[in-house]
Amino acid sequence: MNSERRRLGPNVEQIVGPQGGRYPDGNPLEIRAGESVVLLDSAIHLDPTAADLLLLSHFHEDHVVGAGRRPGPTAIHHNDAEPMRDWESFVLEMGFARGDWETGLREAFDWSPVSNLETFADDAVFDLGAGVTATVVPMPGHTAGHCGFLIEPDGVLFLADVDLSSFGPLYSDRNASLADMRRTVETCAQIEANTYATFHHKGTIFDREEFLDALTHYGSMMDARESRVLDLLGAGVTEVDELVGSGVLYRPGTRPMFADDMERAVCVKHLDDLVQRGLVVADEAGFRLS
């Protein structure tokens, strides 16, 4: 399919999706290493079967489009493997109630189980040929196995869904983690690269100071959500369901599909964290400030 391509380095191009890669689309990277073609993530505007290897940042539907049709190898972090092999595991990990949405999502993202799935660990380094490597950079929090990749010698850091958006991080999956997400933001700040590439929203940043500013604002949204939860508890809210729709994750207005499920999950993770830190008490009466 015809797509805009953005050169990020001698061996790396970003395949830019419609509207700059806004969901449901995205901006995968294509690496040409000698005679080999490697994709970092897939998207609805391209055919992943043309690549020799598909490296996945995580299992979410918009990143794995068509992966089940590929004759060649597909690789993902071992913590995100099961939702790629089995639809039941995918639904369980996303944390959504079963429903008619399942058929539509599978069709829209060309989802099918990946039978030839390979897995990698935190310290994996892929030798892609012709002196080009992709080093796994663990970035858990969004999912348990979410990863970025540092491509050398180009100096391109693929941030995947650490997308630097003004919305901030999302950590609503069953095994997503607020604590891991905070650590991931710290990890990203320590990595020096020539180019920082996200799958959505920002797309590409070439200036390190600009990247660090965007990362700081992105990470600050976790603190903003925590403050909102504390304010609501201080105002007398005691139950999780009372937090949903009160501006913790989504601003007032049109809410996307699954907004309630995702906001509820995010609120629970913040409440658990606050209880653990001794700032909130949970008892038979619900939640309250300590």
C-alpha positions as CSV (number, residue, x, y, z in Angstrom):
1,M,0.0,0.0,0.0
2,N,1.2,3.6,-0.7
3,S,2.3,5.4,2.5
4,E,4.4,8.4,3.3
5,R,7.9,7.4,4.3
6,R,10.1,9.4,6.6
7,R,13.9,8.7,6.6
8,L,15.2,8.3,10.1
9,G,18.7,7.0,9.3
10,P,20.7,5.2,6.7
11,N,18.8,1.9,7.3
12,V,15.6,3.0,8.9
13,E,12.4,4.5,7.6
14,Q,9.2,5.3,9.4
15,I,6.0,4.3,7.5
16,V,3.6,7.1,8.4
17,G,0.0,6.1,8.7
18,P,-3.1,8.3,8.0
19,Q,-3.5,11.3,10.3
20,G,0.0,10.9,11.4
21,G,-0.6,7.4,12.7
22,R,-3.5,8.2,15.1
23,Y,-5.3,5.1,16.4
24,P,-6.5,2.9,14.8
25,D,-3.4,3.3,12.6
26,G,0.2,3.8,13.5
27,N,3.7,4.5,12.3
28,P,5.8,1.3,12.1
29,L,9.5,1.3,11.3
30,E,11.1,-0.5,8.4
31,I,14.7,-1.5,8.6
32,R,16.7,-2.6,5.6
33,A,19.8,-4.5,6.6
34,G,21.6,-5.8,3.5
35,E,19.0,-8.0,1.7
36,S,16.8,-8.3,4.8
37,V,13.6,-6.3,5.5
38,V,12.5,-6.0,9.1
39,L,9.4,-4.4,10.4
40,L,9.0,-3.0,13.9
41,D,5.3,-3.4,14.5
42,S,2.6,-3.6,11.9
43,A,-0.4,-1.4,11.1
44,I,-3.6,-1.4,9.1
45,H,-2.1,0.6,6.2
46,L,0.5,-2.0,5.3
47,D,1.1,-5.7,4.5
48,P,3.5,-7.3,7.0
49,T,4.0,-10.4,4.9
50,A,6.5,-8.6,2.8
51,A,9.0,-8.4,5.6
52,D,11.5,-11.1,6.5
53,L,11.0,-10.6,10.2
54,L,8.3,-8.8,12.3
55,L,9.5,-7.6,15.7
56,L,6.6,-6.6,17.9
57,S,6.7,-4.0,20.7
58,H,3.6,-5.6,22.4
59,F,0.4,-7.5,21.7
60,H,-2.2,-4.8,21.2
61,E,-4.4,-5.1,18.1
62,D,-3.2,-2.0,16.3
63,H,0.5,-3.1,16.4
64,V,0.0,-6.7,15.3
65,V,-2.2,-6.3,12.2
66,G,-1.9,-9.3,9.9
67,A,0.7,-11.0,12.0
68,G,-1.2,-14.3,11.9
69,R,-0.9,-14.4,8.1
70,R,2.8,-14.2,8.0
71,P,4.8,-17.2,6.7
72,G,8.0,-15.9,8.2
73,P,9.0,-15.4,11.9
74,T,7.3,-13.0,14.2
75,A,8.9,-12.2,17.6
76,I,7.5,-10.6,20.8
77,H,8.6,-10.4,24.5
78,H,7.8,-13.5,26.3
79,N,5.5,-11.6,28.8
80,D,3.2,-10.6,25.9
81,A,3.2,-13.9,24.0
82,E,0.0,-15.6,25.1
83,P,-2.4,-12.9,23.8
84,M,-0.8,-13.4,20.4
85,R,-1.4,-17.2,20.4
86,D,-5.0,-17.2,21.6
87,W,-7.9,-14.9,21.4
88,E,-9.3,-15.9,24.8
89,S,-6.0,-14.8,26.3
90,F,-6.1,-11.5,24.4
91,V,-9.6,-10.7,25.7
92,L,-8.6,-11.7,29.2
93,E,-5.5,-9.5,29.2
94,M,-7.3,-6.5,27.8
95,G,-9.8,-6.8,30.7
96,F,-13.0,-6.1,28.6
97,A,-16.3,-7.8,29.0
98,R,-17.1,-10.3,26.2
99,G,-19.4,-9.0,23.5
100,D,-20.1,-8.2,19.8
101,W,-17.1,-5.9,19.7
102,E,-14.9,-9.0,19.4
103,T,-15.9,-9.8,15.8
104,G,-15.5,-6.2,14.6
105,L,-12.1,-5.8,16.2
106,R,-10.8,-9.0,14.7
107,E,-11.9,-8.0,11.3
108,A,-10.7,-4.4,11.5
109,F,-7.2,-5.4,12.6
110,D,-6.9,-8.6,10.6
111,W,-6.3,-10.5,13.9
112,S,-5.6,-14.2,13.9
113,P,-3.4,-16.4,16.2
114,V,0.3,-16.4,15.4
115,S,1.4,-20.0,15.1
116,N,5.1,-19.4,14.3
117,L,5.6,-16.9,17.2
118,E,9.1,-16.6,18.6
119,T,9.8,-14.9,22.0
120,F,12.7,-12.9,23.4
121,A,13.8,-11.7,26.8
122,D,14.8,-8.3,28.2
123,D,18.4,-8.6,27.1
124,A,17.8,-9.7,23.5
125,V,19.9,-8.2,20.6
126,F,18.8,-9.0,17.1
127,D,21.6,-9.1,14.5
128,L,19.7,-8.1,11.4
129,G,22.6,-8.3,9.0
130,A,25.0,-5.9,7.3
131,G,26.1,-4.6,10.7
132,V,22.6,-3.5,11.7
133,T,21.3,-4.5,15.1
134,A,18.0,-4.0,17.1
135,T,18.6,-4.1,20.8
136,V,15.5,-4.7,23.0
137,V,14.8,-1.9,25.5
138,P,12.2,-3.2,28.1
139,M,9.5,-0.5,28.6
140,P,6.9,-2.4,30.7
141,G,3.8,-0.7,32.2
142,H,1.6,-0.2,29.1
143,T,1.6,-4.0,28.9
144,A,3.7,-6.5,30.9
145,G,6.0,-7.1,27.9
146,H,6.0,-3.7,26.2
147,C,9.4,-3.0,24.6
148,G,11.2,-0.5,22.5
149,F,14.1,-1.1,20.2
150,L,17.4,0.8,19.7
151,I,18.5,0.4,16.1
152,E,22.2,0.8,15.5
153,P,24.3,2.2,13.8
154,D,21.4,4.6,13.0
155,G,20.8,5.6,16.6
156,V,17.0,5.3,16.3
157,L,15.1,4.6,19.4
158,F,11.6,3.1,18.7
159,L,9.4,4.0,21.7
160,A,6.3,2.2,20.4
161,D,3.4,3.2,22.8
162,V,5.5,5.5,25.0
163,D,3.9,7.9,22.5
164,L,4.7,11.2,24.3
165,S,1.1,12.3,23.8
166,S,-0.5,15.0,25.9
167,F,-3.0,12.2,27.1
168,G,-0.1,10.5,28.9
169,P,0.6,6.8,29.6
170,L,-2.1,4.2,29.5
171,Y,-1.8,1.2,31.9
172,S,-5.3,-0.4,32.0
173,D,-4.5,-4.0,30.9
174,R,-4.8,-6.8,33.5
175,N,-1.1,-7.0,33.8
176,A,-0.2,-3.4,33.1
177,S,1.6,-1.6,36.0
178,L,1.6,1.9,37.2
179,A,5.0,1.4,39.0
180,D,6.5,-0.1,35.9
181,M,5.2,2.8,33.8
182,R,6.9,5.2,36.1
183,R,10.2,3.3,35.8
184,T,9.8,3.2,32.0
185,V,9.6,6.9,31.8
186,E,12.8,7.1,33.9
187,T,14.5,4.5,31.6
188,C,13.6,6.4,28.4
189,A,15.1,9.6,29.8
190,Q,18.4,7.9,30.2
191,I,18.7,6.7,26.6
192,E,20.6,8.9,24.2
193,A,19.7,8.5,20.6
194,N,19.8,10.5,17.3
195,T,16.1,10.0,16.7
196,Y,13.2,9.1,18.9
197,A,10.3,7.5,17.1
198,T,6.8,6.8,18.5
199,F,4.1,4.6,17.0
200,H,1.4,7.3,17.5
201,H,1.0,11.0,17.9
202,K,4.5,12.7,18.1
203,G,5.9,10.5,15.3
204,T,9.5,11.5,15.3
205,I,11.7,13.8,17.4
206,F,15.3,14.5,16.4
207,D,16.2,16.9,19.2
208,R,17.1,15.4,22.6
209,E,15.9,18.4,24.6
210,E,12.6,18.4,22.8
211,F,12.3,14.7,23.5
212,L,13.0,15.1,27.2
213,D,10.5,17.9,27.5
214,A,7.8,15.8,25.8
215,L,8.7,12.8,28.0
216,T,8.5,14.9,31.2
217,H,5.0,16.2,30.3
218,Y,3.9,12.7,29.2
219,G,5.0,11.2,32.6
220,S,3.5,14.1,34.6
221,M,0.0,12.8,33.6
222,M,0.4,10.0,36.1
223,D,0.8,12.5,38.8
224,A,-2.1,14.5,37.5
225,R,-4.3,11.5,37.7
226,E,-3.2,10.7,41.2
227,S,-4.0,14.2,42.3
228,R,-7.5,13.9,40.7
229,V,-8.1,10.7,42.6
230,L,-7.0,12.3,45.9
231,D,-9.2,15.3,45.3
232,L,-12.2,13.1,44.6
233,L,-11.6,11.1,47.8
234,G,-11.2,14.3,49.7
235,A,-14.6,15.4,48.4
236,G,-16.3,12.3,49.7
237,V,-16.0,9.8,46.9
238,T,-15.5,6.3,48.4
239,E,-16.1,3.8,45.6
240,V,-14.2,3.0,42.4
241,D,-17.3,3.4,40.2
242,E,-17.8,6.9,41.5
243,L,-14.3,7.8,40.1
244,V,-15.2,6.6,36.6
245,G,-16.4,9.5,34.5
246,S,-15.0,12.1,36.9
247,G,-12.0,13.2,34.8
248,V,-9.3,10.8,36.2
249,L,-8.4,9.4,32.7
250,Y,-10.7,11.1,30.2
251,R,-11.9,14.7,30.1
252,P,-15.6,15.3,30.0
253,G,-17.1,14.9,26.6
254,T,-17.2,12.1,24.0
255,R,-15.7,8.9,25.4
256,P,-14.2,6.2,23.3
257,M,-15.3,2.6,23.3
258,F,-14.2,0.8,26.5
259,A,-13.5,4.2,28.2
260,D,-15.3,3.1,31.4
261,D,-13.4,-0.2,31.5
262,M,-10.1,1.4,31.0
263,E,-10.7,4.3,33.4
264,R,-11.9,1.9,36.1
265,A,-8.7,-0.2,35.7
266,V,-6.5,2.9,35.9
267,C,-8.3,4.2,39.0
268,V,-7.9,0.8,40.7
269,K,-4.1,0.9,40.0
270,H,-3.8,4.4,41.4
271,L,-5.9,3.4,44.5
272,D,-3.8,0.3,45.1
273,D,-0.6,2.4,44.8
274,L,-2.0,5.0,47.2
275,V,-3.0,2.4,49.7
276,Q,0.4,0.8,49.5
277,R,2.1,4.2,50.2
278,G,-0.2,4.8,53.2
279,L,-1.9,7.8,51.6
280,V,-5.3,6.1,51.3
281,V,-7.1,3.6,53.6
282,A,-9.3,0.8,52.2
283,D,-11.9,-0.8,54.4
284,E,-15.5,-2.0,54.4
285,A,-16.7,1.5,53.9
286,G,-14.6,1.9,50.7
287,F,-11.6,4.2,50.2
288,R,-10.7,7.3,52.2
289,L,-7.8,9.6,52.8
290,S,-5.6,8.4,55.6
